């Protein structure tokens, strides 16, 4: 039986979209009568949360790649083996996922975590309506 990694010559582009803390803070503060100190504090807190979420996502990606013996694209440029690459963008998730999806053979998108369903739905709709690419939406439960 051939080695598992020779079955496919595939590349995984993992995209993490950071929310813009300034945009979130401004939207949160619209209509509120608060000073600049409160806004500055809110932005710092949001930035900390965003960095923690990005670090966690990158750790999960790195552990997955290590566990499956998937090399980083920098190590396999031009090789006919599978590879992976981590990308980070800042802004609206539906826009960035649709932008990256335009060059993908297959898009895998989440149903969204509790509390994030609206953004997940907007992302799925953007991929379906703007890219013409096949979309895989896995179950929220891990296979047994």
N, C-alpha and C positions, 0 to 999 in steps of 0.2 A: 504494500500500500504506500503511495507517495506521501511525502511529508505534508502535513496539513497546510503549511504556509505556501506550498507550491500549487495548491488547488486553485487559488485565486491570485491574480496580480492586481490587487486593489489598493486604493489609497483612501484613508479616512481623513477628512477635514473636520475637525471638531471646532465648532464656533461657540464662543462664549460672548454674549452681548451684555456689556455693563450699562446700567442706566446712567444717565447724566445727572449727578447729584444736584447741580445748579438748577436744572430744569425741574426736577422733582421738588426741590425746596421752594422755588418760585411758585409752582402750581399749588403747593401746600399753603403758602403764605398769602395767596391772592385773597383779598377781602379781609384778611386778618390785620388787626392793628398791632403790629409788633415791630420792635426796633431792629436795627442792623445786627445787634449782638445775638438776638434769638435766631436770625437767619444764618449768621455765621456758625453758630453752634449746631444748628440743624444740618448744615452742609457738611461740617466735620463729622458728625455722627453718621450721616448717610455714606460719606466716603469710607469710613471705617467698616461699615456693614458691607459695602460693595466690595472692598478689598478682601474681607473675610470670605465672602461668597465666591469670589473669583479664585482665591487660593484653594478653597475646598473643591471647587469644580476641577481645577488643574491637577490637584492631588488625585482625585478619582480617575481622571483621564490618564495620568502617568502610571498609576497602579494597574489600570486595565491594560495599557500597552505593555507594561513589564510582565504582567501575568500571562498575556497571550503571545509574548515574544514578538511584538510589533515594533520595529525600529522607527525612530524619528526620521522624517523625510530628509533632514540634513545629512544623515548617515547613509542614505540609500539613493541619492540623486541618480536617476537614470537606470537603476536596477529594476529587473523584472520580478520584483517580490512585493509583498504588501508593505505598506508604510502608513504613517499617521503624522498629522501636523496639527498643532494647537493654534487657534486664531482668537484674538480678542478685538472687539470693536465696541465703540461707545455710541449709544443712541437708542433708537426704537428697534426692538427685536424683530417685528414682522418685516421691516425694511431690510435689515441686514441678512436675515435668513433667506429672504427672496433673492437678494443680490448674489449671495454665495450659491444659492440653489441653481441659478441660471447655468452654471457650468458643471453641475453634478449629474451623475447617472442615476442616483437615487438619493432622496432626502428622507432622513429619519427624524421625526419631530415628536415631541412629548405631548401628552394630553394636558400637561400642566399639573403643578403641585397644588394642593388646596390653597385657595386664595389667589392663585395665578391663572385660573382657567380662562379669564377674558383675554389675557395676552396670548396664551397658548392658542386659543381659538382664532384670534386675529392672525397669528403666525401661520397656522395651518391654512387659513383662507388665502393669505398672501401667496403661499407656495402654490396652492391649487390654481388660483386665478391668474397669477403673474408669471409663472415659470414654465408651465407645460411639462414639468418633470414628474416622474412617479414619486409618490409619497407613501412612506411606511409609518404607521402610527401604532407603536407597540402597546401591548396591554400594560396597565399599571402594576399588575401582579407579575412577579418573576415566574418563569416556567418551572414546573416541578419535575 
